[in-house]
């Protein structure tokens, strides 16, 4: 479980860094957008998974 968290954190860091470089937006805005996208995706996945 710890290794999964480490991989998630490292992947998230590089995703935020890559997105902020490509869009030329401050990294704080990009981290907020990325967290929002992840929350929406996880919520949708849980809702769809629980209805089956």
PyMOL Python script that loads the backbone (N, CA, C, O; Angstrom):
from pymol import cmd

cmd.read_pdbstr("""\
ATOM      1  N   UNK A   1       0.819  -1.192   0.000  1.00  0.00           N
ATOM      2  CA  UNK A   1       0.000   0.000   0.000  1.00  0.00           C
ATOM      3  C   UNK A   1       0.863   1.257   0.000  1.00  0.00           C
ATOM      4  O   UNK A   1       0.533   2.243  -0.659  1.00  0.00           O
ATOM      5  N   UNK A   2       1.963   1.220   0.737  1.00  0.00           N
ATOM      6  CA  UNK A   2       2.858   2.370   0.802  1.00  0.00           C
ATOM      7  C   UNK A   2       3.485   2.624  -0.564  1.00  0.00           C
ATOM      8  O   UNK A   2       3.611   3.771  -0.993  1.00  0.00           O
ATOM      9  N   UNK A   3       3.878   1.547  -1.247  1.00  0.00           N
ATOM     10  CA  UNK A   3       4.494   1.720  -2.565  1.00  0.00           C
ATOM     11  C   UNK A   3       3.503   2.312  -3.561  1.00  0.00           C
ATOM     12  O   UNK A   3       3.895   3.089  -4.431  1.00  0.00           O
ATOM     13  N   UNK A   4       2.233   1.957  -3.445  1.00  0.00           N
ATOM     14  CA  UNK A   4       1.210   2.520  -4.324  1.00  0.00           C
ATOM     15  C   UNK A   4       1.067   4.025  -4.084  1.00  0.00           C
ATOM     16  O   UNK A   4       0.903   4.792  -5.032  1.00  0.00           O
ATOM     17  N   UNK A   5       1.128   4.438  -2.840  1.00  0.00           N
ATOM     18  CA  UNK A   5       1.060   5.870  -2.518  1.00  0.00           C
ATOM     19  C   UNK A   5       2.274   6.618  -3.067  1.00  0.00           C
ATOM     20  O   UNK A   5       2.140   7.722  -3.594  1.00  0.00           O
ATOM     21  N   UNK A   6       3.446   6.022  -2.943  1.00  0.00           N
ATOM     22  CA  UNK A   6       4.664   6.654  -3.453  1.00  0.00           C
ATOM     23  C   UNK A   6       4.586   6.816  -4.964  1.00  0.00           C
ATOM     24  O   UNK A   6       4.912   7.879  -5.492  1.00  0.00           O
ATOM     25  N   UNK A   7       4.158   5.777  -5.661  1.00  0.00           N
ATOM     26  CA  UNK A   7       4.020   5.850  -7.116  1.00  0.00           C
ATOM     27  C   UNK A   7       2.987   6.911  -7.498  1.00  0.00           C
ATOM     28  O   UNK A   7       3.197   7.661  -8.451  1.00  0.00           O
ATOM     29  N   UNK A   8       1.885   6.979  -6.770  1.00  0.00           N
ATOM     30  CA  UNK A   8       0.860   7.985  -7.040  1.00  0.00           C
ATOM     31  C   UNK A   8       1.370   9.402  -6.847  1.00  0.00           C
ATOM     32  O   UNK A   8       1.067  10.288  -7.646  1.00  0.00           O
ATOM     33  N   UNK A   9       2.136   9.619  -5.798  1.00  0.00           N
ATOM     34  CA  UNK A   9       2.681  10.949  -5.520  1.00  0.00           C
ATOM     35  C   UNK A   9       3.686  11.358  -6.589  1.00  0.00           C
ATOM     36  O   UNK A   9       3.650  12.489  -7.073  1.00  0.00           O
ATOM     37  N   UNK A  10       4.577  10.451  -6.959  1.00  0.00           N
ATOM     38  CA  UNK A  10       5.577  10.765  -7.984  1.00  0.00           C
ATOM     39  C   UNK A  10       4.909  11.020  -9.329  1.00  0.00           C
ATOM     40  O   UNK A  10       5.264  11.965 -10.033  1.00  0.00           O
ATOM     41  N   UNK A  11       3.950  10.183  -9.685  1.00  0.00           N
ATOM     42  CA  UNK A  11       3.226  10.373 -10.942  1.00  0.00           C
ATOM     43  C   UNK A  11       2.463  11.690 -10.933  1.00  0.00           C
ATOM     44  O   UNK A  11       2.469  12.416 -11.927  1.00  0.00           O
ATOM     45  N   UNK A  12       1.812  12.003  -9.829  1.00  0.00           N
ATOM     46  CA  UNK A  12       1.094  13.269  -9.707  1.00  0.00           C
ATOM     47  C   UNK A  12       2.022  14.463  -9.831  1.00  0.00           C
ATOM     48  O   UNK A  12       1.682  15.455 -10.475  1.00  0.00           O
ATOM     49  N   UNK A  13       3.196  14.370  -9.216  1.00  0.00           N
ATOM     50  CA  UNK A  13       4.169  15.460  -9.304  1.00  0.00           C
ATOM     51  C   UNK A  13       4.578  15.718 -10.745  1.00  0.00           C
ATOM     52  O   UNK A  13       4.579  16.861 -11.202  1.00  0.00           O
ATOM     53  N   UNK A  14       4.929  14.644 -11.468  1.00  0.00           N
ATOM     54  CA  UNK A  14       5.354  14.825 -12.851  1.00  0.00           C
ATOM     55  C   UNK A  14       4.207  15.260 -13.749  1.00  0.00           C
ATOM     56  O   UNK A  14       4.423  16.011 -14.700  1.00  0.00           O
ATOM     57  N   UNK A  15       2.985  14.801 -13.464  1.00  0.00           N
ATOM     58  CA  UNK A  15       1.819  15.236 -14.236  1.00  0.00           C
ATOM     59  C   UNK A  15       1.587  16.730 -14.053  1.00  0.00           C
ATOM     60  O   UNK A  15       1.349  17.443 -15.028  1.00  0.00           O
ATOM     61  N   UNK A  16       1.651  17.206 -12.824  1.00  0.00           N
ATOM     62  CA  UNK A  16       1.453  18.632 -12.551  1.00  0.00           C
ATOM     63  C   UNK A  16       2.571  19.457 -13.178  1.00  0.00           C
ATOM     64  O   UNK A  16       2.315  20.514 -13.756  1.00  0.00           O
ATOM     65  N   UNK A  17       3.808  18.981 -13.067  1.00  0.00           N
ATOM     66  CA  UNK A  17       4.940  19.695 -13.665  1.00  0.00           C
ATOM     67  C   UNK A  17       4.793  19.774 -15.182  1.00  0.00           C
ATOM     68  O   UNK A  17       5.003  20.836 -15.767  1.00  0.00           O
ATOM     69  N   UNK A  18       4.438  18.676 -15.815  1.00  0.00           N
ATOM     70  CA  UNK A  18       4.278  18.635 -17.269  1.00  0.00           C
ATOM     71  C   UNK A  18       3.145  19.551 -17.714  1.00  0.00           C
ATOM     72  O   UNK A  18       3.303  20.312 -18.670  1.00  0.00           O
ATOM     73  N   UNK A  19       1.996  19.486 -17.027  1.00  0.00           N
ATOM     74  CA  UNK A  19       0.852  20.317 -17.411  1.00  0.00           C
ATOM     75  C   UNK A  19       1.152  21.795 -17.221  1.00  0.00           C
ATOM     76  O   UNK A  19       0.743  22.613 -18.045  1.00  0.00           O
ATOM     77  N   UNK A  20       1.856  22.157 -16.155  1.00  0.00           N
ATOM     78  CA  UNK A  20       2.148  23.571 -15.924  1.00  0.00           C
ATOM     79  C   UNK A  20       3.152  24.095 -16.947  1.00  0.00           C
ATOM     80  O   UNK A  20       3.107  25.272 -17.307  1.00  0.00           O
ATOM     81  N   UNK A  21       4.051  23.243 -17.415  1.00  0.00           N
ATOM     82  CA  UNK A  21       5.001  23.667 -18.446  1.00  0.00           C
ATOM     83  C   UNK A  21       4.317  23.846 -19.792  1.00  0.00           C
ATOM     84  O   UNK A  21       4.589  24.813 -20.504  1.00  0.00           O
ATOM     85  N   UNK A  22       3.431  22.923 -20.144  1.00  0.00           N
ATOM     86  CA  UNK A  22       2.764  22.978 -21.446  1.00  0.00           C
ATOM     87  C   UNK A  22       1.767  24.127 -21.537  1.00  0.00           C
ATOM     88  O   UNK A  22       1.662  24.773 -22.579  1.00  0.00           O
ATOM     89  N   UNK A  23       1.039  24.386 -20.461  1.00  0.00           N
ATOM     90  CA  UNK A  23       0.008  25.423 -20.512  1.00  0.00           C
ATOM     91  C   UNK A  23       0.527  26.785 -20.071  1.00  0.00           C
ATOM     92  O   UNK A  23      -0.164  27.792 -20.220  1.00  0.00           O
ATOM     93  N   UNK A  24       1.736  26.820 -19.531  1.00  0.00           N
ATOM     94  CA  UNK A  24       2.356  28.049 -19.031  1.00  0.00           C
ATOM     95  C   UNK A  24       1.479  28.752 -17.992  1.00  0.00           C
ATOM     96  O   UNK A  24       1.333  29.974 -17.989  1.00  0.00           O
ATOM     97  N   UNK A  25       0.905  27.937 -17.117  1.00  0.00           N
ATOM     98  CA  UNK A  25       0.083  28.428 -16.015  1.00  0.00           C
ATOM     99  C   UNK A  25       0.845  28.129 -14.727  1.00  0.00           C
ATOM    100  O   UNK A  25       1.595  27.155 -14.657  1.00  0.00           O
ATOM    101  N   UNK A  26       0.657  28.957 -13.719  1.00  0.00           N
ATOM    102  CA  UNK A  26       1.340  28.748 -12.440  1.00  0.00           C
ATOM    103  C   UNK A  26       0.990  27.370 -11.882  1.00  0.00           C
ATOM    104  O   UNK A  26      -0.138  26.902 -12.033  1.00  0.00           O
ATOM    105  N   UNK A  27       1.957  26.727 -11.240  1.00  0.00           N
ATOM    106  CA  UNK A  27       1.764  25.345 -10.788  1.00  0.00           C
ATOM    107  C   UNK A  27       0.670  25.229  -9.739  1.00  0.00           C
ATOM    108  O   UNK A  27       0.063  24.165  -9.613  1.00  0.00           O
ATOM    109  N   UNK A  28       0.395  26.291  -8.978  1.00  0.00           N
ATOM    110  CA  UNK A  28      -0.673  26.214  -7.970  1.00  0.00           C
ATOM    111  C   UNK A  28      -2.042  26.092  -8.629  1.00  0.00           C
ATOM    112  O   UNK A  28      -2.916  25.389  -8.122  1.00  0.00           O
ATOM    113  N   UNK A  29      -2.230  26.771  -9.752  1.00  0.00           N
ATOM    114  CA  UNK A  29      -3.481  26.651 -10.501  1.00  0.00           C
ATOM    115  C   UNK A  29      -3.586  25.248 -11.082  1.00  0.00           C
ATOM    116  O   UNK A  29      -4.650  24.630 -11.047  1.00  0.00           O
ATOM    117  N   UNK A  30      -2.480  24.752 -11.615  1.00  0.00           N
ATOM    118  CA  UNK A  30      -2.465  23.424 -12.223  1.00  0.00           C
ATOM    119  C   UNK A  30      -2.730  22.338 -11.190  1.00  0.00           C
ATOM    120  O   UNK A  30      -3.441  21.378 -11.486  1.00  0.00           O
ATOM    121  N   UNK A  31      -2.178  22.463  -9.983  1.00  0.00           N
ATOM    122  CA  UNK A  31      -2.412  21.441  -8.957  1.00  0.00           C
ATOM    123  C   UNK A  31      -3.883  21.437  -8.543  1.00  0.00           C
ATOM    124  O   UNK A  31      -4.452  20.373  -8.299  1.00  0.00           O
ATOM    125  N   UNK A  32      -4.503  22.616  -8.460  1.00  0.00           N
ATOM    126  CA  UNK A  32      -5.925  22.685  -8.135  1.00  0.00           C
ATOM    127  C   UNK A  32      -6.755  22.010  -9.223  1.00  0.00           C
ATOM    128  O   UNK A  32      -7.679  21.253  -8.922  1.00  0.00           O
ATOM    129  N   UNK A  33      -6.428  22.282 -10.488  1.00  0.00           N
ATOM    130  CA  UNK A  33      -7.158  21.667 -11.603  1.00  0.00           C
ATOM    131  C   UNK A  33      -6.974  20.156 -11.603  1.00  0.00           C
ATOM    132  O   UNK A  33      -7.936  19.415 -11.806  1.00  0.00           O
ATOM    133  N   UNK A  34      -5.751  19.695 -11.377  1.00  0.00           N
ATOM    134  CA  UNK A  34      -5.461  18.263 -11.391  1.00  0.00           C
ATOM    135  C   UNK A  34      -6.201  17.546 -10.264  1.00  0.00           C
ATOM    136  O   UNK A  34      -6.770  16.477 -10.483  1.00  0.00           O
ATOM    137  N   UNK A  35      -6.200  18.115  -9.073  1.00  0.00           N
ATOM    138  CA  UNK A  35      -6.904  17.499  -7.945  1.00  0.00           C
ATOM    139  C   UNK A  35      -8.405  17.453  -8.211  1.00  0.00           C
ATOM    140  O   UNK A  35      -9.066  16.469  -7.880  1.00  0.00           O
ATOM    141  N   UNK A  36      -8.944  18.515  -8.807  1.00  0.00           N
ATOM    142  CA  UNK A  36     -10.366  18.539  -9.146  1.00  0.00           C
ATOM    143  C   UNK A  36     -10.709  17.446 -10.143  1.00  0.00           C
ATOM    144  O   UNK A  36     -11.717  16.757  -9.984  1.00  0.00           O
ATOM    145  N   UNK A  37      -9.887  17.280 -11.165  1.00  0.00           N
ATOM    146  CA  UNK A  37     -10.118  16.239 -12.171  1.00  0.00           C
ATOM    147  C   UNK A  37     -10.071  14.855 -11.529  1.00  0.00           C
ATOM    148  O   UNK A  37     -10.912  14.007 -11.828  1.00  0.00           O
ATOM    149  N   UNK A  38      -9.098  14.619 -10.651  1.00  0.00           N
ATOM    150  CA  UNK A  38      -8.969  13.317  -9.993  1.00  0.00           C
ATOM    151  C   UNK A  38     -10.174  13.042  -9.099  1.00  0.00           C
ATOM    152  O   UNK A  38     -10.683  11.921  -9.084  1.00  0.00           O
ATOM    153  N   UNK A  39     -10.640  14.046  -8.354  1.00  0.00           N
ATOM    154  CA  UNK A  39     -11.810  13.866  -7.480  1.00  0.00           C
ATOM    155  C   UNK A  39     -13.049  13.531  -8.296  1.00  0.00           C
ATOM    156  O   UNK A  39     -13.814  12.640  -7.925  1.00  0.00           O
ATOM    157  N   UNK A  40     -13.254  14.237  -9.404  1.00  0.00           N
ATOM    158  CA  UNK A  40     -14.413  13.960 -10.262  1.00  0.00           C
ATOM    159  C   UNK A  40     -14.326  12.552 -10.841  1.00  0.00           C
ATOM    160  O   UNK A  40     -15.325  11.835 -10.878  1.00  0.00           O
ATOM    161  N   UNK A  41     -13.135  12.152 -11.296  1.00  0.00           N
ATOM    162  CA  UNK A  41     -12.970  10.821 -11.886  1.00  0.00           C
ATOM    163  C   UNK A  41     -13.205   9.720 -10.854  1.00  0.00           C
ATOM    164  O   UNK A  41     -13.862   8.723 -11.153  1.00  0.00           O
ATOM    165  N   UNK A  42     -12.678   9.891  -9.651  1.00  0.00           N
ATOM    166  CA  UNK A  42     -12.847   8.878  -8.606  1.00  0.00           C
ATOM    167  C   UNK A  42     -14.305   8.794  -8.169  1.00  0.00           C
ATOM    168  O   UNK A  42     -14.833   7.698  -7.982  1.00  0.00           O
ATOM    169  N   UNK A  43     -14.957   9.935  -8.007  1.00  0.00           N
ATOM    170  CA  UNK A  43     -16.368   9.945  -7.614  1.00  0.00           C
ATOM    171  C   UNK A  43     -17.238   9.263  -8.659  1.00  0.00           C
ATOM    172  O   UNK A  43     -18.104   8.455  -8.325  1.00  0.00           O
ATOM    173  N   UNK A  44     -17.005   9.590  -9.918  1.00  0.00           N
ATOM    174  CA  UNK A  44     -17.762   8.963 -10.999  1.00  0.00           C
ATOM    175  C   UNK A  44     -17.528   7.459 -11.030  1.00  0.00           C
ATOM    176  O   UNK A  44     -18.469   6.683 -11.200  1.00  0.00           O
ATOM    177  N   UNK A  45     -16.285   7.050 -10.867  1.00  0.00           N
ATOM    178  CA  UNK A  45     -15.955   5.631 -10.867  1.00  0.00           C
ATOM    179  C   UNK A  45     -16.640   4.906  -9.712  1.00  0.00           C
ATOM    180  O   UNK A  45     -17.161   3.805  -9.894  1.00  0.00           O
ATOM    181  N   UNK A  46     -16.644   5.507  -8.539  1.00  0.00           N
ATOM    182  CA  UNK A  46     -17.297   4.880  -7.387  1.00  0.00           C
ATOM    183  C   UNK A  46     -18.810   4.801  -7.570  1.00  0.00           C
ATOM    184  O   UNK A  46     -19.429   3.798  -7.216  1.00  0.00           O
ATOM    185  N   UNK A  47     -19.399   5.848  -8.118  1.00  0.00           N
ATOM    186  CA  UNK A  47     -20.846   5.835  -8.349  1.00  0.00           C
ATOM    187  C   UNK A  47     -21.237   4.788  -9.387  1.00  0.00           C
ATOM    188  O   UNK A  47     -22.228   4.078  -9.213  1.00  0.00           O
ATOM    189  N   UNK A  48     -20.468   4.691 -10.456  1.00  0.00           N
ATOM    190  CA  UNK A  48     -20.766   3.695 -11.485  1.00  0.00           C
ATOM    191  C   UNK A  48     -20.497   2.280 -10.986  1.00  0.00           C
ATOM    192  O   UNK A  48     -21.221   1.348 -11.334  1.00  0.00           O
ATOM    193  N   UNK A  49     -19.460   2.120 -10.173  1.00  0.00           N
ATOM    194  CA  UNK A  49     -19.126   0.804  -9.643  1.00  0.00           C
ATOM    195  C   UNK A  49     -20.128   0.307  -8.616  1.00  0.00           C
ATOM    196  O   UNK A  49     -20.389  -0.893  -8.537  1.00  0.00           O
ATOM    197  N   UNK A  50     -20.689   1.207  -7.834  1.00  0.00           N
ATOM    198  CA  UNK A  50     -21.633   0.788  -6.800  1.00  0.00           C
ATOM    199  C   UNK A  50     -23.016   0.482  -7.368  1.00  0.00           C
ATOM    200  O   UNK A  50     -23.807  -0.206  -6.723  1.00  0.00           O
ATOM    201  N   UNK A  51     -23.316   0.978  -8.556  1.00  0.00           N
ATOM    202  CA  UNK A  51     -24.639   0.733  -9.141  1.00  0.00           C
ATOM    203  C   UNK A  51     -24.711  -0.603  -9.870  1.00  0.00           C
ATOM    204  O   UNK A  51     -25.792  -1.021 -10.285  1.00  0.00           O
ATOM    205  N   UNK A  52     -23.588  -1.269 -10.029  1.00  0.00           N
ATOM    206  CA  UNK A  52     -23.584  -2.537 -10.761  1.00  0.00           C
ATOM    207  C   UNK A  52     -23.776  -3.694  -9.859  1.00  0.00           C
ATOM    208  O   UNK A  52     -23.797  -4.837 -10.316  1.00  0.00           O
TER     209      UNK A  52
END
""", "prot")
cmd.dss("prot")
cmd.show_as("cartoon", "prot")
cmd.util.cbc("prot")
cmd.orient("prot")
